[in-house]
């Protein structure tokens, strides 16, 4: 259920006959203390609720931006690379210079990689078409969180937009990032079932109402209980906020990797196109320097695919181990790969 925010104020029970003046004064003090404690409990939950709403929104934006960057790279540089590269015949990278680093990082270049890249480009084209038609709400968030292989597994090119948009709506974590504020009950379609790193971010805390007429002492005891529950919920919200922040940081790492790879990629594509025009379509006839350029362009393409293939989140909101390894591997690749552009 949506996380309840309202702590209903306590009505003050009137002192009736038979209650001494001393007890009446004590009751009034207890009721005042109970009201103050409930107010403090409300403010505590409100502050953590505000924090997680900020982190939730920021995380949703970062995932959407990553989805946009994936879309841009696929529809532009990767697409342009494939248009020329697929026309070159007899390509053989077995003895190409500059590819040892890829092998160390367990990144391999083979025909299947480029076939899958072409499928990704087609997929990206369908998403871009959805953007023009205004029918891809939530799809970019899902595309940012998922690996491209995951996205392709759940959606053929013809149904990609609908499938990814649906994934964003029905996956609890993605709905959480795309929904309204918690204060407004906005956990998207996921309701209170959203999980971040194994933590239920919408804990089943019932709306706390207080019945007028209870003894002041019991009201104060109840207020202590309310505050303890508020502190527990606030601790859970703090952990969820930290998880959102961690996801956002990993998402921006992926965005940075794609942007850096793309900055290497485009100049290599231009050189590859010039080589194709000057030296023809038979890779065997290319000069050693031209072969190195083609191999370098292909290595960047496969590195981009590695980033696109890696999901950031599991279905229950945990960061994937693979995403951390991909960040490390591609960062090492960029530092060590000698690319003459």
C-alpha positions as a printed NumPy array, in Angstrom:
array([[  0.   ,   0.   ,   0.   ],
       [  1.165,   3.593,  -0.413],
       [  3.224,   4.824,   2.504],
       [  0.826,   6.625,   4.848],
       [  2.084,   9.991,   5.941],
       [ -0.659,  11.44 ,   8.093],
       [ -0.457,  11.056,  11.832],
       [ -3.911,  12.027,  13.077],
       [ -3.824,  14.43 ,  16.016],
       [ -5.107,  13.411,  19.38 ],
       [ -8.376,  14.757,  20.71 ],
       [ -8.171,  15.808,  24.303],
       [-10.455,  13.863,  26.581],
       [-12.291,  16.113,  28.994],
       [-11.808,  15.422,  32.654],
       [-15.063,  14.119,  34.115],
       [-16.477,  13.962,  37.61 ],
       [-14.493,  11.917,  40.056],
       [-11.125,  12.986,  38.65 ],
       [ -9.189,  15.068,  41.101],
       [ -7.588,  18.368,  40.23 ],
       [ -4.106,  16.851,  40.524],
       [ -4.949,  14.001,  38.227],
       [ -6.576,  16.444,  35.818],
       [ -3.446,  18.54 ,  35.652],
       [ -1.318,  15.411,  35.167],
       [ -3.665,  14.232,  32.431],
       [ -3.392,  17.581,  30.688],
       [  0.41 ,  17.415,  30.825],
       [  0.405,  13.845,  29.489],
       [ -1.918,  14.79 ,  26.634],
       [  0.24 ,  17.784,  25.755],
       [  3.337,  15.595,  25.82 ],
       [  1.576,  13.019,  23.638],
       [  0.606,  15.677,  21.108],
       [  4.159,  17.025,  20.994],
       [  5.607,  13.555,  20.578],
       [  3.218,  12.745,  17.745],
       [  4.07 ,  16.048,  16.085],
       [  7.764,  15.217,  16.334],
       [  7.093,  11.755,  14.896],
       [  5.202,  13.313,  11.992],
       [  8.004,  15.776,  11.279],
       [ 10.568,  12.963,  11.388],
       [  8.723,  10.905,   8.785],
       [  8.008,  14.001,   6.674],
       [ 11.704,  14.916,   6.499],
       [ 12.783,  11.445,   5.366],
       [  9.823,  11.253,   3.009],
       [ 10.945,  14.507,   1.383],
       [ 14.479,  13.189,   1.032],
       [ 13.478,   9.935,  -0.65 ],
       [ 11.18 ,  11.799,  -3.035],
       [ 14.112,  13.962,  -4.114],
       [ 16.403,  10.937,  -4.526],
       [ 13.681,   8.955,  -6.305],
       [ 13.084,  11.719,  -8.83 ],
       [ 16.809,  12.25 ,  -9.429],
       [ 17.332,   8.524,  -9.963],
       [ 14.448,   8.379, -12.428],
       [ 15.916,  11.284, -14.387],
       [ 19.367,   9.661, -14.502],
       [ 17.949,   6.355, -15.803],
       [ 15.935,   8.202, -18.436],
       [ 18.999,  10.202, -19.509],
       [ 20.99 ,   6.985, -19.824],
       [ 18.201,   5.515, -21.953],
       [ 18.369,   8.604, -24.175],
       [ 22.165,   8.296, -24.485],
       [ 21.891,   4.614, -25.423],
       [ 19.319,   5.54 , -28.027],
       [ 21.479,   8.359, -29.414],
       [ 24.635,   6.233, -29.7  ],
       [ 22.784,   3.376, -31.396],
       [ 20.876,   5.56 , -33.828],
       [ 23.902,   7.645, -34.784],
       [ 27.502,   6.444, -34.41 ],
       [ 26.804,   2.708, -34.155],
       [ 24.429,   2.867, -37.093],
       [ 26.925,   4.853, -39.172],
       [ 29.729,   2.437, -38.269],
       [ 27.694,  -0.588, -39.327],
       [ 26.725,   0.98 , -42.659],
       [ 30.379,   1.01 , -43.737],
       [ 31.804,  -1.882, -41.736],
       [ 29.277,  -4.426, -43.025],
       [ 30.316,  -3.598, -46.598],
       [ 33.966,  -4.512, -46.002],
       [ 34.779,  -8.055, -47.081],
       [ 37.217, -10.64 , -45.7  ],
       [ 37.692,  -8.9  , -42.345],
       [ 40.051, -10.873, -40.093],
       [ 41.142,  -9.481, -36.731],
       [ 43.056, -12.514, -35.488],
       [ 46.426, -10.818, -35.833],
       [ 45.317,  -7.202, -35.564],
       [ 47.366,  -4.81 , -33.493],
       [ 45.777,  -3.078, -30.545],
       [ 43.229,  -5.773, -29.664],
       [ 45.165,  -7.491, -26.88 ],
       [ 43.536,  -5.239, -24.309],
       [ 40.099,  -6.438, -25.353],
       [ 41.136, -10.055, -24.86 ],
       [ 42.434,  -9.262, -21.363],
       [ 39.05 ,  -7.782, -20.492],
       [ 37.226, -10.819, -21.861],
       [ 35.765,  -8.756, -24.736],
       [ 35.84 , -10.642, -28.015],
       [ 35.239,  -9.456, -31.549],
       [ 33.317, -11.803, -33.795],
       [ 30.603, -11.602, -36.435],
       [ 27.862, -12.368, -33.917],
       [ 28.678,  -9.188, -32.002],
       [ 27.973,  -7.056, -35.061],
       [ 24.832,  -9.006, -35.935],
       [ 23.536,  -8.283, -32.433],
       [ 24.541,  -4.633, -32.749],
       [ 22.488,  -4.391, -35.938],
       [ 19.497,  -5.821, -34.073],
       [ 20.02 ,  -3.246, -31.342],
       [ 20.069,  -0.463, -33.933],
       [ 16.746,  -1.685, -35.319],
       [ 15.36 ,  -1.813, -31.793],
       [ 16.573,   1.722, -31.098],
       [ 14.93 ,   2.888, -34.299],
       [ 11.571,   1.587, -33.082],
       [ 12.033,   3.428, -29.79 ],
       [ 12.917,   6.631, -31.621],
       [  9.785,   6.202, -33.7  ],
       [  7.834,   5.94 , -30.475],
       [  9.335,   9.204, -29.28 ],
       [  8.08 ,  10.945, -32.409],
       [  4.646,   9.404, -31.911],
       [  4.661,  10.248, -28.195],
       [  4.009,   6.633, -27.176],
       [  7.159,   5.737, -25.253],
       [  6.343,   6.926, -21.736],
       [  8.493,   4.927, -19.344],
       [ 10.349,   3.14 , -22.13 ],
       [ 13.526,   5.191, -21.83 ],
       [ 13.647,   4.62 , -18.068],
       [ 13.381,   0.877, -18.655],
       [ 15.958,   1.04 , -21.468],
       [ 18.338,   2.83 , -19.11 ],
       [ 17.912,   0.268, -16.334],
       [ 17.937,  -2.854, -18.496],
       [ 20.654,  -4.22 , -20.698],
       [ 19.868,  -4.075, -24.392],
       [ 19.892,  -7.868, -24.498],
       [ 17.196,  -7.938, -21.795],
       [ 15.126,  -5.421, -23.678],
       [ 15.427,  -7.417, -26.883],
       [ 14.538, -10.622, -25.085],
       [ 11.182,  -9.252, -23.931],
       [ 10.284,  -7.314, -27.052],
       [ 10.555,  -7.907, -30.756],
       [ 11.151,  -4.874, -32.928],
       [  7.456,  -4.595, -33.663],
       [  6.404,  -4.468, -30.017],
       [  9.468,  -2.915, -28.415],
       [  7.875,   0.342, -27.338],
       [  4.808,  -1.216, -25.785],
       [  6.829,  -3.908, -24.036],
       [  9.351,  -1.529, -22.52 ],
       [  6.683,   0.958, -21.477],
       [  4.779,  -1.895, -19.884],
       [  7.919,  -3.046, -18.105],
       [  8.362,   0.405, -16.62 ],
       [  4.788,   0.35 , -15.36 ],
       [  4.706,  -3.157, -13.917],
       [  8.237,  -3.451, -12.543],
       [  7.928,  -2.175,  -8.981],
       [ 11.3  ,  -0.436,  -8.866],
       [ 10.884,   1.329, -12.214],
       [  7.341,   2.379, -11.312],
       [  8.739,   3.819,  -8.106],
       [ 11.251,   5.916, -10.033],
       [  8.611,   7.074, -12.482],
       [  5.701,   7.657, -10.107],
       [  4.503,  10.658,  -8.169],
       [  5.603,  11.669,  -4.702],
       [  5.175,   9.249,  -1.844],
       [  3.225,  11.88 ,   0.063],
       [  0.619,  11.756,  -2.698],
       [  0.64 ,   7.966,  -2.658],
       [  2.659,   7.992,  -5.858],
       [  4.448,   4.696,  -5.999],
       [  3.19 ,   4.198,  -9.52 ],
       [  1.374,   0.955, -10.295],
       [  3.66 ,  -0.897,  -7.904],
       [  2.025,   0.48 ,  -4.774],
       [  3.814,  -0.383,  -1.581],
       [  5.546,  -3.429,  -3.024],
       [  8.509,  -1.531,  -4.465],
       [ 11.798,  -3.028,  -3.341],
       [ 15.178,  -1.331,  -3.339],
       [ 18.099,  -3.549,  -2.489],
       [ 15.897,  -6.021,  -0.652],
       [ 14.183,  -3.261,   1.359],
       [ 10.492,  -2.621,   0.985],
       [ 10.418,   1.131,   0.479],
       [  6.703,   1.349,   1.131],
       [  6.503,  -0.401,   4.534],
       [  3.135,  -1.601,   5.727],
       [  2.623,   1.077,   8.354],
       [ -1.062,   1.598,   9.046],
       [ -2.514,   5.075,   9.377],
       [ -2.364,   5.821,  13.075],
       [ -5.578,   7.231,  14.463],
       [ -6.284,   7.947,  18.087],
       [ -9.598,   7.538,  19.844],
       [-10.778,  10.426,  21.966],
       [-11.656,   9.349,  25.496],
       [ -8.686,   7.125,  26.365],
       [ -6.869,   7.869,  29.548],
       [ -4.1  ,  10.44 ,  29.161],
       [ -1.515,   7.961,  30.386],
       [ -2.453,   5.526,  27.625],
       [ -2.341,   8.327,  25.088],
       [  1.227,   9.094,  26.133],
       [  2.162,   5.428,  25.958],
       [  0.621,   5.256,  22.501],
       [  2.587,   8.345,  21.455],
       [  5.814,   6.643,  22.517],
       [  4.827,   3.66 ,  20.368],
       [  4.006,   5.971,  17.447],
       [  7.383,   7.67 ,  17.71 ],
       [  9.193,   4.323,  17.79 ],
       [  7.328,   3.227,  14.656],
       [  8.056,   6.565,  12.981],
       [ 11.76 ,   6.166,  13.763],
       [ 11.706,   2.674,  12.257],
       [  9.999,   3.853,   9.078],
       [ 12.408,   6.799,   8.821],
       [ 15.377,   4.439,   9.083],
       [ 13.948,   2.358,   6.239],
       [ 13.381,   5.465,   4.136],
       [ 16.957,   6.581,   4.769],
       [ 18.32 ,   3.243,   3.542],
       [ 16.08 ,   3.433,   0.459],
       [ 17.304,   6.982,  -0.192],
       [ 20.915,   5.834,  -0.023],
       [ 20.102,   3.004,  -2.439],
       [ 18.568,   5.515,  -4.864],
       [ 21.723,   7.623,  -4.629],
       [ 23.919,   4.589,  -5.302],
       [ 21.853,   3.624,  -8.355],
       [ 22.022,   7.184,  -9.658],
       [ 25.813,   7.271,  -9.339],
       [ 26.187,   3.96 , -11.191],
       [ 23.832,   5.233, -13.897],
       [ 25.948,   8.342, -14.463],
       [ 29.07 ,   6.164, -14.646],
       [ 27.446,   4.286, -17.531],
       [ 26.43 ,   7.546, -19.187],
       [ 30.018,   8.807, -18.9  ],
       [ 31.413,   5.57 , -20.357],
       [ 29.125,   5.764, -23.377],
       [ 29.916,   9.435, -23.941],
       [ 33.674,   8.811, -23.736],
       [ 33.519,   5.799, -26.042],
       [ 31.426,   7.783, -28.492],
       [ 34.002,  10.584, -28.532],
       [ 36.622,   8.049, -29.688],
       [ 34.233,   6.361, -32.062],
       [ 33.179,   9.097, -34.464],
       [ 36.683,  10.131, -35.663],
       [ 37.485,   6.447, -36.253],
       [ 34.312,   6.047, -38.278],
       [ 35.274,   9.003, -40.457],
       [ 38.717,   7.477, -41.07 ],
       [ 37.15 ,   4.102, -41.815],
       [ 34.838,   5.669, -44.393],
       [ 37.808,   7.385, -46.059],
       [ 39.69 ,   4.069, -46.161],
       [ 36.716,   2.349, -47.74 ],
       [ 36.519,   5.005, -50.451],
       [ 40.287,   5.015, -51.13 ],
       [ 41.208,   1.331, -50.757],
       [ 38.022,  -0.509, -51.691],
       [ 36.014,  -3.174, -49.883],
       [ 38.604,  -5.974, -49.471],
       [ 40.162,  -5.843, -46.022],
       [ 43.05 ,  -8.073, -47.183],
       [ 44.217,  -5.318, -49.535],
       [ 44.312,  -2.608, -46.886],
       [ 47.573,  -1.169, -45.582],
       [ 48.638,  -2.186, -42.08 ],
       [ 47.725,   1.277, -40.804],
       [ 44.268,   1.042, -42.377],
       [ 43.735,  -2.419, -40.888],
       [ 44.637,  -1.011, -37.472],
       [ 42.079,   1.765, -37.894],
       [ 39.331,  -0.702, -38.835],
       [ 40.258,  -2.937, -35.886],
       [ 40.25 ,   0.04 , -33.534],
       [ 36.802,   1.128, -34.721],
       [ 35.502,  -2.404, -34.296],
       [ 36.964,  -2.637, -30.794],
       [ 35.19 ,   0.551, -29.732],
       [ 31.948,  -0.736, -31.256],
       [ 32.217,  -3.968, -29.266],
       [ 33.083,  -2.023, -26.109],
       [ 29.958,   0.093, -26.6  ],
       [ 27.959,  -3.094, -27.033],
       [ 29.38 ,  -4.367, -23.746],
       [ 28.037,  -1.285, -21.967],
       [ 24.672,  -1.591, -23.739],
       [ 24.433,  -5.292, -22.865],
       [ 24.926,  -4.792, -19.139],
       [ 21.833,  -4.198, -16.969],
       [ 22.266,  -1.825, -14.046],
       [ 19.419,  -3.177, -11.9  ],
       [ 17.966,  -6.511, -10.958],
       [ 14.187,  -6.814, -10.728],
       [ 14.292,  -6.249,  -6.963],
       [ 16.278,  -3.035,  -7.207],
       [ 19.758,  -4.353,  -6.483],
       [ 22.704,  -3.083,  -8.491],
       [ 24.008,  -5.892, -10.676],
       [ 27.527,  -7.16 , -10.081],
       [ 28.097,  -7.091, -13.816],
       [ 27.531,  -3.346, -14.02 ],
       [ 30.395,  -2.698, -11.616],
       [ 32.698,  -4.997, -13.576],
       [ 31.723,  -3.342, -16.863],
       [ 32.553,   0.111, -15.502],
       [ 35.971,  -1.136, -14.386],
       [ 36.697,  -3.047, -17.606],
       [ 35.724,  -0.281, -20.013],
       [ 37.522,   2.32 , -17.952],
       [ 40.679,   0.182, -18.18 ],
       [ 40.098,  -0.253, -21.913],
       [ 39.902,   3.503, -22.443],
       [ 43.062,   4.062, -20.415],
       [ 45.119,   1.337, -22.067],
       [ 43.795,   1.097, -25.613],
       [ 46.076,   3.01 , -27.946],
       [ 43.788,   4.569, -30.52 ],
       [ 45.262,   7.005, -32.999],
       [ 42.512,   9.467, -33.896]])
